[in-house]
Amino acid sequence: MADVSVRELRNSTAEVLRRVEGGERVRVTVDRRPVAELIPLPRRAAWLPRARVLESLVQADAGLRDDLARALPDTIDEL
């Protein structure tokens, strides 16, 4: 982990943040004393592949539709 003084952070904020965005962890110091850590946030996918979405879906109980039809016979299937 790299140390960056608060002065360096103030003078080179964009550069330090680019390093963090690139995956580097940075410790911020005041008078050589660590006071904070800048760590990269986990990257979130802008989209998921169809296969991954389908893998995450869980099939409802196969008999659920029939159970609901028996319990609520007067409902409309499609609105």
HTML snippet that shows the backbone in 3Dmol.js (N, CA, C, O; Angstrom):
<script src="https://3Dmol.org/build/3Dmol-min.js"></script>
<div id="view" style="width:600px;height:400px;position:relative"></div>
<script>
const pdb = `
ATOM      1  N   MET A   1       0.854  -1.168   0.000  1.00  0.00           N
ATOM      2  CA  MET A   1       0.000   0.000   0.000  1.00  0.00           C
ATOM      3  C   MET A   1       0.900   1.232   0.000  1.00  0.00           C
ATOM      4  O   MET A   1       1.868   1.311   0.757  1.00  0.00           O
ATOM      5  N   ALA A   2       0.570   2.178  -0.851  1.00  0.00           N
ATOM      6  CA  ALA A   2       1.365   3.399  -0.961  1.00  0.00           C
ATOM      7  C   ALA A   2       0.880   4.439   0.044  1.00  0.00           C
ATOM      8  O   ALA A   2      -0.315   4.536   0.324  1.00  0.00           O
ATOM      9  N   ASP A   3       1.814   5.208   0.578  1.00  0.00           N
ATOM     10  CA  ASP A   3       1.473   6.328   1.453  1.00  0.00           C
ATOM     11  C   ASP A   3       1.474   7.613   0.642  1.00  0.00           C
ATOM     12  O   ASP A   3       2.349   7.833  -0.196  1.00  0.00           O
ATOM     13  N   VAL A   4       0.485   8.459   0.901  1.00  0.00           N
ATOM     14  CA  VAL A   4       0.388   9.761   0.251  1.00  0.00           C
ATOM     15  C   VAL A   4       0.092  10.776   1.343  1.00  0.00           C
ATOM     16  O   VAL A   4      -0.844  10.606   2.124  1.00  0.00           O
ATOM     17  N   SER A   5       0.892  11.828   1.391  1.00  0.00           N
ATOM     18  CA  SER A   5       0.633  12.865   2.392  1.00  0.00           C
ATOM     19  C   SER A   5      -0.622  13.639   2.009  1.00  0.00           C
ATOM     20  O   SER A   5      -1.014  13.680   0.842  1.00  0.00           O
ATOM     21  N   VAL A   6      -1.237  14.245   3.000  1.00  0.00           N
ATOM     22  CA  VAL A   6      -2.436  15.029   2.728  1.00  0.00           C
ATOM     23  C   VAL A   6      -2.095  16.174   1.764  1.00  0.00           C
ATOM     24  O   VAL A   6      -2.933  16.578   0.958  1.00  0.00           O
ATOM     25  N   ARG A   7      -0.894  16.680   1.847  1.00  0.00           N
ATOM     26  CA  ARG A   7      -0.463  17.740   0.929  1.00  0.00           C
ATOM     27  C   ARG A   7      -0.400  17.211  -0.508  1.00  0.00           C
ATOM     28  O   ARG A   7      -0.892  17.858  -1.433  1.00  0.00           O
ATOM     29  N   GLU A   8       0.206  16.035  -0.692  1.00  0.00           N
ATOM     30  CA  GLU A   8       0.270  15.440  -2.026  1.00  0.00           C
ATOM     31  C   GLU A   8      -1.131  15.136  -2.552  1.00  0.00           C
ATOM     32  O   GLU A   8      -1.413  15.330  -3.734  1.00  0.00           O
ATOM     33  N   LEU A   9      -2.001  14.662  -1.669  1.00  0.00           N
ATOM     34  CA  LEU A   9      -3.377  14.381  -2.076  1.00  0.00           C
ATOM     35  C   LEU A   9      -4.064  15.662  -2.544  1.00  0.00           C
ATOM     36  O   LEU A   9      -4.762  15.663  -3.557  1.00  0.00           O
ATOM     37  N   ARG A  10      -3.863  16.743  -1.807  1.00  0.00           N
ATOM     38  CA  ARG A  10      -4.465  18.023  -2.183  1.00  0.00           C
ATOM     39  C   ARG A  10      -3.924  18.511  -3.530  1.00  0.00           C
ATOM     40  O   ARG A  10      -4.680  19.003  -4.368  1.00  0.00           O
ATOM     41  N   ASN A  11      -2.619  18.372  -3.728  1.00  0.00           N
ATOM     42  CA  ASN A  11      -1.997  18.887  -4.951  1.00  0.00           C
ATOM     43  C   ASN A  11      -2.191  17.975  -6.164  1.00  0.00           C
ATOM     44  O   ASN A  11      -2.138  18.442  -7.302  1.00  0.00           O
ATOM     45  N   SER A  12      -2.412  16.690  -5.933  1.00  0.00           N
ATOM     46  CA  SER A  12      -2.508  15.721  -7.041  1.00  0.00           C
ATOM     47  C   SER A  12      -3.710  14.801  -6.877  1.00  0.00           C
ATOM     48  O   SER A  12      -3.609  13.592  -7.080  1.00  0.00           O
ATOM     49  N   THR A  13      -4.836  15.376  -6.512  1.00  0.00           N
ATOM     50  CA  THR A  13      -6.033  14.572  -6.237  1.00  0.00           C
ATOM     51  C   THR A  13      -6.409  13.672  -7.408  1.00  0.00           C
ATOM     52  O   THR A  13      -6.651  12.480  -7.219  1.00  0.00           O
ATOM     53  N   ALA A  14      -6.459  14.227  -8.609  1.00  0.00           N
ATOM     54  CA  ALA A  14      -6.874  13.440  -9.777  1.00  0.00           C
ATOM     55  C   ALA A  14      -5.928  12.269 -10.010  1.00  0.00           C
ATOM     56  O   ALA A  14      -6.376  11.161 -10.302  1.00  0.00           O
ATOM     57  N   GLU A  15      -4.634  12.502  -9.885  1.00  0.00           N
ATOM     58  CA  GLU A  15      -3.654  11.430 -10.101  1.00  0.00           C
ATOM     59  C   GLU A  15      -3.807  10.323  -9.059  1.00  0.00           C
ATOM     60  O   GLU A  15      -3.780   9.140  -9.397  1.00  0.00           O
ATOM     61  N   VAL A  16      -3.968  10.710  -7.791  1.00  0.00           N
ATOM     62  CA  VAL A  16      -4.125   9.711  -6.728  1.00  0.00           C
ATOM     63  C   VAL A  16      -5.399   8.908  -6.956  1.00  0.00           C
ATOM     64  O   VAL A  16      -5.396   7.686  -6.806  1.00  0.00           O
ATOM     65  N   LEU A  17      -6.481   9.576  -7.315  1.00  0.00           N
ATOM     66  CA  LEU A  17      -7.740   8.860  -7.550  1.00  0.00           C
ATOM     67  C   LEU A  17      -7.655   7.941  -8.760  1.00  0.00           C
ATOM     68  O   LEU A  17      -8.286   6.884  -8.769  1.00  0.00           O
ATOM     69  N   ARG A  18      -6.893   8.318  -9.779  1.00  0.00           N
ATOM     70  CA  ARG A  18      -6.681   7.416 -10.920  1.00  0.00           C
ATOM     71  C   ARG A  18      -5.964   6.151 -10.464  1.00  0.00           C
ATOM     72  O   ARG A  18      -6.291   5.051 -10.910  1.00  0.00           O
ATOM     73  N   ARG A  19      -4.994   6.307  -9.582  1.00  0.00           N
ATOM     74  CA  ARG A  19      -4.274   5.138  -9.065  1.00  0.00           C
ATOM     75  C   ARG A  19      -5.227   4.222  -8.301  1.00  0.00           C
ATOM     76  O   ARG A  19      -5.195   3.002  -8.464  1.00  0.00           O
ATOM     77  N   VAL A  20      -6.073   4.824  -7.467  1.00  0.00           N
ATOM     78  CA  VAL A  20      -7.042   4.035  -6.697  1.00  0.00           C
ATOM     79  C   VAL A  20      -8.028   3.360  -7.641  1.00  0.00           C
ATOM     80  O   VAL A  20      -8.347   2.183  -7.471  1.00  0.00           O
ATOM     81  N   GLU A  21      -8.505   4.087  -8.619  1.00  0.00           N
ATOM     82  CA  GLU A  21      -9.432   3.509  -9.595  1.00  0.00           C
ATOM     83  C   GLU A  21      -8.785   2.347 -10.341  1.00  0.00           C
ATOM     84  O   GLU A  21      -9.465   1.409 -10.757  1.00  0.00           O
ATOM     85  N   GLY A  22      -7.476   2.418 -10.505  1.00  0.00           N
ATOM     86  CA  GLY A  22      -6.737   1.346 -11.167  1.00  0.00           C
ATOM     87  C   GLY A  22      -6.486   0.142 -10.278  1.00  0.00           C
ATOM     88  O   GLY A  22      -5.884  -0.836 -10.721  1.00  0.00           O
ATOM     89  N   GLY A  23      -6.940   0.197  -9.025  1.00  0.00           N
ATOM     90  CA  GLY A  23      -6.826  -0.960  -8.141  1.00  0.00           C
ATOM     91  C   GLY A  23      -5.848  -0.798  -6.995  1.00  0.00           C
ATOM     92  O   GLY A  23      -5.743  -1.684  -6.147  1.00  0.00           O
ATOM     93  N   GLU A  24      -5.137   0.304  -6.950  1.00  0.00           N
ATOM     94  CA  GLU A  24      -4.148   0.512  -5.885  1.00  0.00           C
ATOM     95  C   GLU A  24      -4.825   1.020  -4.611  1.00  0.00           C
ATOM     96  O   GLU A  24      -5.763   1.815  -4.668  1.00  0.00           O
ATOM     97  N   ARG A  25      -4.339   0.555  -3.474  1.00  0.00           N
ATOM     98  CA  ARG A  25      -4.798   1.064  -2.178  1.00  0.00           C
ATOM     99  C   ARG A  25      -3.821   2.154  -1.747  1.00  0.00           C
ATOM    100  O   ARG A  25      -2.608   1.991  -1.876  1.00  0.00           O
ATOM    101  N   VAL A  26      -4.346   3.258  -1.240  1.00  0.00           N
ATOM    102  CA  VAL A  26      -3.509   4.391  -0.853  1.00  0.00           C
ATOM    103  C   VAL A  26      -3.840   4.787   0.584  1.00  0.00           C
ATOM    104  O   VAL A  26      -5.005   4.945   0.948  1.00  0.00           O
ATOM    105  N   ARG A  27      -2.790   4.942   1.395  1.00  0.00           N
ATOM    106  CA  ARG A  27      -2.959   5.389   2.781  1.00  0.00           C
ATOM    107  C   ARG A  27      -2.615   6.875   2.827  1.00  0.00           C
ATOM    108  O   ARG A  27      -1.553   7.283   2.358  1.00  0.00           O
ATOM    109  N   VAL A  28      -3.511   7.682   3.389  1.00  0.00           N
ATOM    110  CA  VAL A  28      -3.299   9.124   3.504  1.00  0.00           C
ATOM    111  C   VAL A  28      -2.694   9.404   4.873  1.00  0.00           C
ATOM    112  O   VAL A  28      -3.163   8.896   5.891  1.00  0.00           O
ATOM    113  N   THR A  29      -1.630  10.233   4.881  1.00  0.00           N
ATOM    114  CA  THR A  29      -0.939  10.533   6.136  1.00  0.00           C
ATOM    115  C   THR A  29      -0.959  12.030   6.423  1.00  0.00           C
ATOM    116  O   THR A  29      -0.981  12.861   5.515  1.00  0.00           O
ATOM    117  N   VAL A  30      -0.951  12.342   7.706  1.00  0.00           N
ATOM    118  CA  VAL A  30      -0.786  13.710   8.192  1.00  0.00           C
ATOM    119  C   VAL A  30       0.398  13.669   9.136  1.00  0.00           C
ATOM    120  O   VAL A  30       0.369  12.944  10.131  1.00  0.00           O
ATOM    121  N   ASP A  31       1.433  14.427   8.846  1.00  0.00           N
ATOM    122  CA  ASP A  31       2.672  14.389   9.635  1.00  0.00           C
ATOM    123  C   ASP A  31       3.183  12.957   9.770  1.00  0.00           C
ATOM    124  O   ASP A  31       3.587  12.537  10.855  1.00  0.00           O
ATOM    125  N   ARG A  32       3.163  12.218   8.679  1.00  0.00           N
ATOM    126  CA  ARG A  32       3.614  10.820   8.574  1.00  0.00           C
ATOM    127  C   ARG A  32       2.778   9.836   9.411  1.00  0.00           C
ATOM    128  O   ARG A  32       3.162   8.679   9.582  1.00  0.00           O
ATOM    129  N   ARG A  33       1.650  10.300   9.923  1.00  0.00           N
ATOM    130  CA  ARG A  33       0.758   9.449  10.709  1.00  0.00           C
ATOM    131  C   ARG A  33      -0.430   9.053   9.834  1.00  0.00           C
ATOM    132  O   ARG A  33      -1.124   9.927   9.315  1.00  0.00           O
ATOM    133  N   PRO A  34      -0.679   7.743   9.658  1.00  0.00           N
ATOM    134  CA  PRO A  34      -1.813   7.309   8.825  1.00  0.00           C
ATOM    135  C   PRO A  34      -3.142   7.776   9.417  1.00  0.00           C
ATOM    136  O   PRO A  34      -3.395   7.617  10.611  1.00  0.00           O
ATOM    137  N   VAL A  35      -3.978   8.350   8.566  1.00  0.00           N
ATOM    138  CA  VAL A  35      -5.284   8.826   9.028  1.00  0.00           C
ATOM    139  C   VAL A  35      -6.448   8.273   8.207  1.00  0.00           C
ATOM    140  O   VAL A  35      -7.593   8.293   8.659  1.00  0.00           O
ATOM    141  N   ALA A  36      -6.159   7.783   7.011  1.00  0.00           N
ATOM    142  CA  ALA A  36      -7.247   7.273   6.162  1.00  0.00           C
ATOM    143  C   ALA A  36      -6.667   6.356   5.102  1.00  0.00           C
ATOM    144  O   ALA A  36      -5.474   6.395   4.798  1.00  0.00           O
ATOM    145  N   GLU A  37      -7.544   5.528   4.548  1.00  0.00           N
ATOM    146  CA  GLU A  37      -7.172   4.672   3.423  1.00  0.00           C
ATOM    147  C   GLU A  37      -8.162   4.896   2.292  1.00  0.00           C
ATOM    148  O   GLU A  37      -9.372   4.967   2.506  1.00  0.00           O
ATOM    149  N   LEU A  38      -7.630   5.004   1.104  1.00  0.00           N
ATOM    150  CA  LEU A  38      -8.469   5.065  -0.095  1.00  0.00           C
ATOM    151  C   LEU A  38      -8.361   3.708  -0.762  1.00  0.00           C
ATOM    152  O   LEU A  38      -7.270   3.260  -1.116  1.00  0.00           O
ATOM    153  N   ILE A  39      -9.497   3.064  -0.930  1.00  0.00           N
ATOM    154  CA  ILE A  39      -9.502   1.735  -1.548  1.00  0.00           C
ATOM    155  C   ILE A  39     -10.462   1.740  -2.727  1.00  0.00           C
ATOM    156  O   ILE A  39     -11.481   2.429  -2.697  1.00  0.00           O
ATOM    157  N   PRO A  40     -10.144   0.979  -3.762  1.00  0.00           N
ATOM    158  CA  PRO A  40     -11.040   0.952  -4.922  1.00  0.00           C
ATOM    159  C   PRO A  40     -12.361   0.278  -4.575  1.00  0.00           C
ATOM    160  O   PRO A  40     -12.398  -0.695  -3.822  1.00  0.00           O
ATOM    161  N   LEU A  41     -13.432   0.803  -5.129  1.00  0.00           N
ATOM    162  CA  LEU A  41     -14.741   0.171  -4.968  1.00  0.00           C
ATOM    163  C   LEU A  41     -14.837  -1.002  -5.925  1.00  0.00           C
ATOM    164  O   LEU A  41     -14.224  -0.986  -6.992  1.00  0.00           O
ATOM    165  N   PRO A  42     -15.605  -2.025  -5.551  1.00  0.00           N
ATOM    166  CA  PRO A  42     -15.791  -3.147  -6.480  1.00  0.00           C
ATOM    167  C   PRO A  42     -16.497  -2.647  -7.739  1.00  0.00           C
ATOM    168  O   PRO A  42     -17.429  -1.845  -7.677  1.00  0.00           O
ATOM    169  N   ARG A  43     -16.039  -3.131  -8.850  1.00  0.00           N
ATOM    170  CA  ARG A  43     -16.664  -2.728 -10.119  1.00  0.00           C
ATOM    171  C   ARG A  43     -17.977  -3.480 -10.294  1.00  0.00           C
ATOM    172  O   ARG A  43     -18.060  -4.684 -10.050  1.00  0.00           O
ATOM    173  N   ARG A  44     -18.990  -2.752 -10.717  1.00  0.00           N
ATOM    174  CA  ARG A  44     -20.286  -3.364 -10.981  1.00  0.00           C
ATOM    175  C   ARG A  44     -20.454  -3.489 -12.484  1.00  0.00           C
ATOM    176  O   ARG A  44     -20.161  -2.566 -13.245  1.00  0.00           O
ATOM    177  N   ALA A  45     -20.922  -4.625 -12.879  1.00  0.00           N
ATOM    178  CA  ALA A  45     -21.139  -4.849 -14.310  1.00  0.00           C
ATOM    179  C   ALA A  45     -22.277  -3.957 -14.796  1.00  0.00           C
ATOM    180  O   ALA A  45     -23.294  -3.814 -14.118  1.00  0.00           O
ATOM    181  N   ALA A  46     -22.102  -3.370 -15.951  1.00  0.00           N
ATOM    182  CA  ALA A  46     -23.158  -2.548 -16.538  1.00  0.00           C
ATOM    183  C   ALA A  46     -24.297  -3.433 -17.039  1.00  0.00           C
ATOM    184  O   ALA A  46     -25.449  -3.003 -17.105  1.00  0.00           O
ATOM    185  N   TRP A  47     -23.968  -4.647 -17.384  1.00  0.00           N
ATOM    186  CA  TRP A  47     -24.970  -5.606 -17.841  1.00  0.00           C
ATOM    187  C   TRP A  47     -24.456  -6.996 -17.516  1.00  0.00           C
ATOM    188  O   TRP A  47     -23.256  -7.207 -17.342  1.00  0.00           O
ATOM    189  N   LEU A  48     -25.365  -7.919 -17.438  1.00  0.00           N
ATOM    190  CA  LEU A  48     -25.000  -9.308 -17.172  1.00  0.00           C
ATOM    191  C   LEU A  48     -25.332 -10.150 -18.391  1.00  0.00           C
ATOM    192  O   LEU A  48     -26.355  -9.924 -19.037  1.00  0.00           O
ATOM    193  N   PRO A  49     -24.494 -11.105 -18.711  1.00  0.00           N
ATOM    194  CA  PRO A  49     -24.815 -12.009 -19.812  1.00  0.00           C
ATOM    195  C   PRO A  49     -26.113 -12.768 -19.515  1.00  0.00           C
ATOM    196  O   PRO A  49     -26.407 -13.092 -18.365  1.00  0.00           O
ATOM    197  N   ARG A  50     -26.865 -13.039 -20.547  1.00  0.00           N
ATOM    198  CA  ARG A  50     -28.160 -13.724 -20.405  1.00  0.00           C
ATOM    199  C   ARG A  50     -28.020 -15.023 -19.614  1.00  0.00           C
ATOM    200  O   ARG A  50     -28.845 -15.312 -18.748  1.00  0.00           O
ATOM    201  N   ALA A  51     -26.987 -15.802 -19.902  1.00  0.00           N
ATOM    202  CA  ALA A  51     -26.794 -17.085 -19.220  1.00  0.00           C
ATOM    203  C   ALA A  51     -26.640 -16.884 -17.717  1.00  0.00           C
ATOM    204  O   ALA A  51     -27.157 -17.676 -16.929  1.00  0.00           O
ATOM    205  N   ARG A  52     -25.935 -15.831 -17.314  1.00  0.00           N
ATOM    206  CA  ARG A  52     -25.734 -15.592 -15.880  1.00  0.00           C
ATOM    207  C   ARG A  52     -27.043 -15.191 -15.200  1.00  0.00           C
ATOM    208  O   ARG A  52     -27.308 -15.595 -14.068  1.00  0.00           O
ATOM    209  N   VAL A  53     -27.853 -14.400 -15.891  1.00  0.00           N
ATOM    210  CA  VAL A  53     -29.154 -14.021 -15.342  1.00  0.00           C
ATOM    211  C   VAL A  53     -30.023 -15.259 -15.174  1.00  0.00           C
ATOM    212  O   VAL A  53     -30.651 -15.443 -14.131  1.00  0.00           O
ATOM    213  N   LEU A  54     -30.063 -16.107 -16.194  1.00  0.00           N
ATOM    214  CA  LEU A  54     -30.887 -17.312 -16.129  1.00  0.00           C
ATOM    215  C   LEU A  54     -30.421 -18.252 -15.024  1.00  0.00           C
ATOM    216  O   LEU A  54     -31.239 -18.915 -14.388  1.00  0.00           O
ATOM    217  N   GLU A  55     -29.100 -18.314 -14.790  1.00  0.00           N
ATOM    218  CA  GLU A  55     -28.575 -19.161 -13.710  1.00  0.00           C
ATOM    219  C   GLU A  55     -29.052 -18.685 -12.344  1.00  0.00           C
ATOM    220  O   GLU A  55     -29.243 -19.493 -11.435  1.00  0.00           O
ATOM    221  N   SER A  56     -29.245 -17.377 -12.197  1.00  0.00           N
ATOM    222  CA  SER A  56     -29.606 -16.834 -10.892  1.00  0.00           C
ATOM    223  C   SER A  56     -31.100 -16.940 -10.595  1.00  0.00           C
ATOM    224  O   SER A  56     -31.516 -16.767  -9.449  1.00  0.00           O
ATOM    225  N   LEU A  57     -31.908 -17.222 -11.613  1.00  0.00           N
ATOM    226  CA  LEU A  57     -33.347 -17.353 -11.398  1.00  0.00           C
ATOM    227  C   LEU A  57     -33.667 -18.702 -10.772  1.00  0.00           C
ATOM    228  O   LEU A  57     -33.040 -19.716 -11.078  1.00  0.00           O
ATOM    229  N   VAL A  58     -34.642 -18.689  -9.902  1.00  0.00           N
ATOM    230  CA  VAL A  58     -35.056 -19.914  -9.230  1.00  0.00           C
ATOM    231  C   VAL A  58     -36.461 -20.265  -9.701  1.00  0.00           C
ATOM    232  O   VAL A  58     -37.351 -19.415  -9.708  1.00  0.00           O
ATOM    233  N   GLN A  59     -36.653 -21.501 -10.089  1.00  0.00           N
ATOM    234  CA  GLN A  59     -37.967 -21.961 -10.532  1.00  0.00           C
ATOM    235  C   GLN A  59     -38.882 -22.104  -9.322  1.00  0.00           C
ATOM    236  O   GLN A  59     -38.521 -22.734  -8.328  1.00  0.00           O
ATOM    237  N   ALA A  60     -40.065 -21.515  -9.418  1.00  0.00           N
ATOM    238  CA  ALA A  60     -41.053 -21.674  -8.353  1.00  0.00           C
ATOM    239  C   ALA A  60     -41.531 -23.120  -8.323  1.00  0.00           C
ATOM    240  O   ALA A  60     -41.355 -23.870  -9.283  1.00  0.00           O
ATOM    241  N   ASP A  61     -42.123 -23.486  -7.228  1.00  0.00           N
ATOM    242  CA  ASP A  61     -42.676 -24.830  -7.074  1.00  0.00           C
ATOM    243  C   ASP A  61     -43.564 -25.138  -8.284  1.00  0.00           C
ATOM    244  O   ASP A  61     -44.458 -24.363  -8.621  1.00  0.00           O
ATOM    245  N   ALA A  62     -43.310 -26.261  -8.924  1.00  0.00           N
ATOM    246  CA  ALA A  62     -44.037 -26.627 -10.147  1.00  0.00           C
ATOM    247  C   ALA A  62     -45.545 -26.685  -9.925  1.00  0.00           C
ATOM    248  O   ALA A  62     -46.308 -26.397 -10.848  1.00  0.00           O
ATOM    249  N   GLY A  63     -45.986 -27.043  -8.746  1.00  0.00           N
ATOM    250  CA  GLY A  63     -47.418 -27.151  -8.474  1.00  0.00           C
ATOM    251  C   GLY A  63     -48.038 -25.857  -7.984  1.00  0.00           C
ATOM    252  O   GLY A  63     -49.235 -25.827  -7.697  1.00  0.00           O
ATOM    253  N   LEU A  64     -47.266 -24.791  -7.880  1.00  0.00           N
ATOM    254  CA  LEU A  64     -47.770 -23.532  -7.339  1.00  0.00           C
ATOM    255  C   LEU A  64     -48.936 -22.983  -8.154  1.00  0.00           C
ATOM    256  O   LEU A  64     -49.938 -22.549  -7.585  1.00  0.00           O
ATOM    257  N   ARG A  65     -48.818 -22.996  -9.464  1.00  0.00           N
ATOM    258  CA  ARG A  65     -49.885 -22.456 -10.313  1.00  0.00           C
ATOM    259  C   ARG A  65     -51.203 -23.201 -10.058  1.00  0.00           C
ATOM    260  O   ARG A  65     -52.258 -22.577  -9.937  1.00  0.00           O
ATOM    261  N   ASP A  66     -51.137 -24.527  -9.978  1.00  0.00           N
ATOM    262  CA  ASP A  66     -52.352 -25.310  -9.726  1.00  0.00           C
ATOM    263  C   ASP A  66     -52.904 -25.026  -8.334  1.00  0.00           C
ATOM    264  O   ASP A  66     -54.117 -24.905  -8.157  1.00  0.00           O
ATOM    265  N   ASP A  67     -52.011 -24.919  -7.342  1.00  0.00           N
ATOM    266  CA  ASP A  67     -52.455 -24.617  -5.974  1.00  0.00           C
ATOM    267  C   ASP A  67     -53.168 -23.268  -5.923  1.00  0.00           C
ATOM    268  O   ASP A  67     -54.208 -23.134  -5.279  1.00  0.00           O
ATOM    269  N   LEU A  68     -52.608 -22.276  -6.600  1.00  0.00           N
ATOM    270  CA  LEU A  68     -53.231 -20.953  -6.614  1.00  0.00           C
ATOM    271  C   LEU A  68     -54.570 -20.985  -7.346  1.00  0.00           C
ATOM    272  O   LEU A  68     -55.523 -20.333  -6.918  1.00  0.00           O
ATOM    273  N   ALA A  69     -54.651 -21.724  -8.428  1.00  0.00           N
ATOM    274  CA  ALA A  69     -55.905 -21.822  -9.179  1.00  0.00           C
ATOM    275  C   ALA A  69     -57.002 -22.444  -8.322  1.00  0.00           C
ATOM    276  O   ALA A  69     -58.160 -22.031  -8.384  1.00  0.00           O
ATOM    277  N   ARG A  70     -56.628 -23.437  -7.521  1.00  0.00           N
ATOM    278  CA  ARG A  70     -57.621 -24.059  -6.631  1.00  0.00           C
ATOM    279  C   ARG A  70     -58.012 -23.110  -5.498  1.00  0.00           C
ATOM    280  O   ARG A  70     -59.184 -23.035  -5.130  1.00  0.00           O
ATOM    281  N   ALA A  71     -57.051 -22.396  -4.953  1.00  0.00           N
ATOM    282  CA  ALA A  71     -57.320 -21.510  -3.822  1.00  0.00           C
ATOM    283  C   ALA A  71     -58.056 -20.243  -4.251  1.00  0.00           C
ATOM    284  O   ALA A  71     -58.874 -19.713  -3.500  1.00  0.00           O
ATOM    285  N   LEU A  72     -57.767 -19.765  -5.445  1.00  0.00           N
ATOM    286  CA  LEU A  72     -58.354 -18.517  -5.934  1.00  0.00           C
ATOM    287  C   LEU A  72     -58.930 -18.741  -7.329  1.00  0.00           C
ATOM    288  O   LEU A  72     -58.372 -18.244  -8.307  1.00  0.00           O
ATOM    289  N   PRO A  73     -60.025 -19.474  -7.442  1.00  0.00           N
ATOM    290  CA  PRO A  73     -60.533 -19.865  -8.762  1.00  0.00           C
ATOM    291  C   PRO A  73     -61.077 -18.707  -9.598  1.00  0.00           C
ATOM    292  O   PRO A  73     -61.178 -18.836 -10.818  1.00  0.00           O
ATOM    293  N   ASP A  74     -61.424 -17.598  -8.986  1.00  0.00           N
ATOM    294  CA  ASP A  74     -62.056 -16.510  -9.733  1.00  0.00           C
ATOM    295  C   ASP A  74     -61.071 -15.437 -10.197  1.00  0.00           C
ATOM    296  O   ASP A  74     -61.494 -14.364 -10.627  1.00  0.00           O
ATOM    297  N   THR A  75     -59.788 -15.701 -10.118  1.00  0.00           N
ATOM    298  CA  THR A  75     -58.813 -14.690 -10.546  1.00  0.00           C
ATOM    299  C   THR A  75     -58.635 -14.723 -12.054  1.00  0.00           C
ATOM    300  O   THR A  75     -58.970 -15.708 -12.711  1.00  0.00           O
ATOM    301  N   ILE A  76     -58.121 -13.668 -12.576  1.00  0.00           N
ATOM    302  CA  ILE A  76     -57.874 -13.560 -14.016  1.00  0.00           C
ATOM    303  C   ILE A  76     -56.406 -13.853 -14.263  1.00  0.00           C
ATOM    304  O   ILE A  76     -55.540 -13.282 -13.600  1.00  0.00           O
ATOM    305  N   ASP A  77     -56.114 -14.739 -15.213  1.00  0.00           N
ATOM    306  CA  ASP A  77     -54.727 -15.102 -15.503  1.00  0.00           C
ATOM    307  C   ASP A  77     -53.940 -13.933 -16.077  1.00  0.00           C
ATOM    308  O   ASP A  77     -52.804 -13.689 -15.670  1.00  0.00           O
ATOM    309  N   GLU A  78     -54.532 -13.214 -17.012  1.00  0.00           N
ATOM    310  CA  GLU A  78     -53.820 -12.110 -17.646  1.00  0.00           C
ATOM    311  C   GLU A  78     -54.689 -10.869 -17.602  1.00  0.00           C
ATOM    312  O   GLU A  78     -55.890 -10.925 -17.865  1.00  0.00           O
ATOM    313  N   LEU A  79     -54.083  -9.774 -17.275  1.00  0.00           N
ATOM    314  CA  LEU A  79     -54.820  -8.503 -17.253  1.00  0.00           C
ATOM    315  C   LEU A  79     -54.536  -7.736 -18.508  1.00  0.00           C
ATOM    316  O   LEU A  79     -55.058  -6.636 -18.690  1.00  0.00           O
TER     317      LEU A  79
END
`;
const viewer = $3Dmol.createViewer("view");
viewer.addModel(pdb, "pdb");
viewer.setStyle({}, {cartoon: {color: "spectrum"}});
viewer.zoomTo();
viewer.render();
</script>
